[in-house]
Amino acid sequence: MKLASLKNGQRDGRLVVVSKDLAWFADASRIAATMQAALDDWERCEPELRSLYDELNRETIPRERFHEHDALSPLPRAFQWADGSAYVNHVELVRKARNAEMPDSFWTDPLMYQGGSDAFLAPRDDIPLGDEAWGCDMEGEVAVITGDAPMGCSLEEARDSIRLIMLVNDVSLRGLIPAELGKGFGFFQSKPPSAFSPVAVTPDELGDAWADNKVHLPLIVHYNNEPFGAAECGIDMTFDFAQLVAHLAKTRPVTAGTIVGSGTISNKLDGGPGKPISEGGVGYSCIAEIRMIETIADGKPSTSFMKFGDTVKIQMKDKAGKSIFGAIEQTVVKYGRE
């Protein structure tokens, strides 16, 4: 099943079901007005939404054309956005870039931070940037939306709480991160609003590409219209989504509508750092990694962080080459108050 939140002049949009080919939608407001309302009453809403989805795909109900630029992020705002760092290869590389040591515990205990969730960007919104010196970077990720899960939940309970899957551009301001982390209190100003894919899907929609609580497909990233990354999401993921949700729930309950991110998708190559696509590798899901690879090879980075006018596109395709979630497509623009 595929769900989206369409722009309607209201902060949380209106809930619709989207056809498997992303071409059509049907209004779902008679079932639940918003995505959050559906998640709050999932046991009742899920079978009704699934029936509507089936009818839409069979073309037996009224339908309208679905345009990705009309979509908000599936949850335009959320009660909680917790981003993990499940790909420890990425953590290792970016910490090297800051000359920070890599504790052994990072391989056994997930990293996670709580990001701002009160105002997500729509998947086609510009990325507003105050200053290029802040070091704007995209981070291509996968995320899940959960139902309720109790504090101290088991891995099985965590797995069963996963309702929907979507893609993320977790924007980072690399130039601000070292000073913030140096204070010992975590990210804040260095993590502006993220954007999510136009569509969120139930795990069964991925078929055998959803296994072991992971997505087993490449995340496709284009930077300034050039291939930048196609890292395999199911490879080098040290902590799966059930482990990430259980980690979040260790000391607190998880509420329906919580978003949990995977962290930047990152693959090694033959046991070492990855290579750009142009050199036969799978590339990267963020600029920080290629800068680290350049530093290893040349002693300094040659790829700059994002500038005004730079573009990023993040999507995922099924084995038949069809888009699953729609695309996040964004341009960095100079921020100015209207």
C-alpha positions in Angstrom: 0.0 0.0 0.0 1.2 3.5 -0.9 0.1 6.6 1.0 0.8 10.3 0.6 -0.2 13.7 2.1 -1.3 16.2 -0.5 -1.1 19.9 -0.1 -4.5 21.4 0.7 -3.7 24.6 2.5 -3.6 22.9 5.9 -0.4 22.2 7.8 -0.8 18.4 7.8 -2.2 18.0 4.3 -4.9 15.5 3.3 -4.4 11.7 3.3 -4.6 9.9 -0.1 -3.8 6.4 -1.3 -1.5 6.3 -4.4 -1.5 3.7 -7.1 1.3 1.3 -7.4 2.6 3.0 -10.5 2.4 6.5 -8.8 0.1 7.7 -11.5 -3.2 8.1 -9.7 -4.6 8.8 -6.2 -7.8 8.4 -4.4 -9.0 10.6 -1.5 -8.9 8.8 1.8 -10.4 11.5 4.0 -13.5 9.4 4.8 -11.1 6.9 6.5 -8.7 9.4 8.1 -8.2 13.1 7.4 -4.4 13.0 7.8 -1.5 10.5 7.9 -1.2 11.0 11.7 -4.9 10.3 12.2 -4.5 7.0 10.3 -1.5 6.0 12.4 -3.3 6.9 15.6 -6.1 4.5 14.6 -4.1 2.0 12.5 -6.0 -1.2 13.5 -9.2 0.3 12.1 -7.8 2.4 9.3 -5.2 0.0 7.8 -7.7 -2.5 6.3 -9.9 0.2 5.0 -7.0 2.0 3.4 -5.7 -1.2 1.9 -9.2 -1.9 0.4 -9.2 1.5 -1.1 -5.7 1.0 -2.5 -6.8 -2.3 -4.1 -9.8 -0.6 -5.6 -7.6 2.2 -7.0 -5.2 -0.2 -8.6 -8.2 -2.1 -10.1 -9.5 1.2 -11.4 -13.0 0.6 -9.9 -13.3 3.9 -8.0 -13.0 7.6 -9.0 -9.3 8.6 -9.2 -7.2 11.7 -10.0 -3.8 12.1 -11.5 -1.0 12.0 -8.8 1.7 14.7 -9.2 4.7 14.4 -6.9 5.1 18.1 -6.7 1.7 18.3 -5.0 2.8 16.1 -2.1 4.0 17.2 1.3 6.4 14.9 3.2 4.2 11.9 4.2 4.2 13.3 7.7 4.5 17.1 7.2 5.4 17.3 10.9 5.8 14.5 13.4 5.8 14.0 17.2 9.3 12.5 17.0 12.1 12.3 14.4 15.0 10.1 15.7 17.8 9.5 13.2 20.2 6.6 13.7 23.5 5.9 12.1 23.2 2.3 11.2 25.9 2.3 8.5 29.0 2.4 10.7 31.2 2.8 7.6 29.7 6.3 7.2 30.3 7.1 10.8 33.9 6.0 10.6 34.6 8.2 7.5 33.0 11.4 8.7 34.7 11.0 12.1 38.0 10.7 10.3 37.2 13.9 8.6 36.9 15.7 12.0 40.0 13.8 13.4 37.7 12.1 15.9 38.4 8.7 17.2 36.0 5.8 16.5 35.0 4.0 19.8 34.6 0.2 19.6 31.1 0.6 21.1 29.9 2.1 17.8 29.8 -1.4 16.4 27.5 -2.7 19.2 25.4 0.2 20.3 23.6 2.4 17.7 24.2 6.1 17.4 21.0 8.2 17.4 20.0 11.8 17.7 16.6 13.6 18.0 16.1 16.0 15.1 13.6 18.8 14.6 10.3 17.3 13.6 8.0 20.4 13.8 8.4 21.4 10.1 9.7 19.0 7.4 10.3 20.2 3.9 8.1 18.9 1.1 10.0 16.6 -1.3 10.2 19.3 -4.0 10.8 22.2 -1.7 14.0 24.2 -2.0 16.7 23.8 0.7 16.9 27.3 2.3 20.5 28.1 3.3 21.7 31.2 5.2 25.4 30.9 4.3 27.4 28.7 2.0 30.1 28.6 4.6 27.9 26.5 6.8 28.8 23.5 4.6 25.4 22.3 3.3 25.3 18.5 2.6 22.6 16.1 1.5 22.3 12.7 3.3 20.3 10.1 1.5 18.6 7.7 3.9 15.7 5.3 4.4 13.3 5.8 7.3 10.4 4.0 8.9 7.3 5.4 10.6 6.2 3.5 13.6 3.0 2.7 15.5 3.0 2.6 19.3 5.7 0.5 21.0 6.2 0.1 24.7 9.3 1.2 26.6 11.8 -1.6 26.7 10.1 -3.4 23.8 11.6 -6.6 22.3 13.1 -6.7 18.8 9.9 -8.6 17.7 7.7 -5.8 19.2 9.9 -3.2 17.5 9.6 -5.0 14.2 5.9 -5.3 14.5 5.6 -1.5 15.2 6.9 -0.6 11.8 4.0 0.8 9.7 5.5 2.6 6.7 8.8 3.1 4.9 10.0 6.2 3.1 13.2 8.0 1.9 14.9 11.0 3.5 17.2 13.8 2.6 18.6 14.6 6.0 20.2 17.9 5.4 23.4 18.6 7.4 25.4 21.8 7.9 28.9 20.3 8.1 30.6 23.5 8.9 28.5 23.9 12.1 28.8 20.3 13.4 32.3 20.3 15.0 31.7 23.3 17.2 28.2 22.0 18.2 29.5 18.5 19.1 32.5 20.1 20.8 30.0 21.5 23.4 29.1 17.9 24.3 25.4 18.5 23.8 24.7 17.1 20.3 23.3 18.5 17.0 20.9 21.4 16.9 21.7 24.3 14.5 23.6 22.0 12.3 20.5 19.9 11.5 17.9 22.0 9.6 14.6 20.6 8.3 14.8 17.3 6.5 12.7 16.3 3.4 11.0 12.9 2.8 9.8 11.1 -0.3 6.4 12.0 -1.8 5.1 8.5 -0.9 5.4 6.2 2.1 4.8 2.5 1.6 3.9 -0.5 3.8 6.7 -3.0 4.1 4.8 -5.7 2.1 4.8 -3.3 -0.9 8.6 -4.0 -1.2 8.1 -7.8 -1.6 11.3 -9.7 -1.0 13.3 -6.4 -1.0 12.1 -6.0 2.6 13.9 -8.7 4.6 15.6 -8.9 7.9 14.1 -5.5 8.8 16.1 -3.9 6.0 15.5 -2.6 2.5 17.5 -4.6 0.0 17.7 -2.1 -2.9 20.1 0.7 -4.0 19.4 4.3 -3.0 19.9 6.4 -6.2 21.4 9.8 -5.7 21.9 12.4 -8.4 23.9 15.6 -7.7 23.6 18.4 -10.2 22.0 15.9 -12.6 25.0 13.6 -12.5 25.1 10.0 -10.9 26.5 10.4 -7.4 25.4 7.3 -5.5 23.8 3.9 -5.8 24.7 2.4 -2.4 22.9 -0.9 -1.5 20.7 -0.3 1.5 20.8 -3.9 2.6 24.6 -4.1 2.7 26.9 -2.8 5.5 23.8 -1.9 7.6 25.2 -2.8 11.1 21.8 -2.2 12.9 18.5 -3.0 11.3 15.3 -1.0 11.8 14.0 -3.3 14.5 17.2 -2.7 16.5 17.0 1.0 15.9 13.4 1.2 17.1 14.2 -1.0 20.2 17.2 1.3 20.9 14.9 4.3 20.9 12.5 2.6 23.2 15.0 1.5 25.8 14.0 4.3 28.2 10.8 5.7 26.8 7.7 4.5 24.9 7.5 5.1 21.2 4.4 6.9 20.0 2.5 6.3 16.7 3.9 8.6 14.1 7.5 8.4 15.3 10.0 8.5 12.4 13.2 6.5 12.7 16.0 7.1 10.2 18.7 4.7 9.1 21.4 7.3 8.8 23.3 7.8 5.5 23.4 4.8 3.3 27.1 3.8 2.9 29.0 0.8 1.5 32.5 -0.3 1.7 34.3 -1.7 -1.3 36.5 -4.8 -0.9 36.9 -4.0 2.8 38.0 -0.5 2.2 36.3 2.9 1.6 34.0 3.1 -1.4 34.7 4.5 -4.9 32.8 7.1 -7.0 30.4 5.7 -9.6 32.8 7.1 -12.3 35.5 4.8 -11.0 33.3 1.7 -10.9 32.1 2.0 -7.3 28.6 2.5 -5.9 29.3 6.1 -5.0 28.0 8.0 -2.0 24.8 9.3 -0.4 26.5 12.4 1.0 29.3 14.8 0.1 31.2 14.3 3.3 32.1 10.8 2.4 33.6 11.6 -1.0 35.5 14.5 0.6 37.0 12.0 3.0 37.9 9.6 0.2 39.6 12.5 -1.6 41.5 13.4 1.5 42.7 9.8 1.9 43.8 9.7 -1.8 45.1 13.3 -2.3 45.7 14.7 1.2 42.8 17.2 0.8 39.2 17.3 -0.4 38.4 18.6 -3.9 34.5 18.4 -3.8 32.9 21.4 -2.2 29.7 21.2 -0.1 26.5 22.4 -1.8 26.3 25.9 -3.2 23.4 28.1 -4.1 21.8 26.6 -7.2 23.0 23.0 -6.6 20.5 20.2 -7.0 20.0 16.8 -5.5 17.6 14.0 -6.5 17.0 10.9 -4.3 14.9 8.0 -5.3 14.7 4.2 -5.2 13.5 1.8 -8.0 12.2 -1.7 -7.9 13.8 -4.6 -9.8 11.7 -3.7 -12.8 13.2 -0.1 -12.8 10.0 1.5 -11.5 10.1 4.3 -8.9 8.7 3.1 -5.5 8.5 6.2 -3.4 8.7 9.0 -6.0 11.7 11.3 -5.9 13.0 13.9 -3.5 14.2 16.8 -5.8 15.6 19.9 -4.2 17.6 23.0 -5.0 19.8 24.9 -2.5 18.6 28.6 -2.4 19.7 31.6 -0.5 17.4 32.0 2.5 15.6 35.3 2.9 12.6 36.2 5.0 9.7 37.3 2.9 
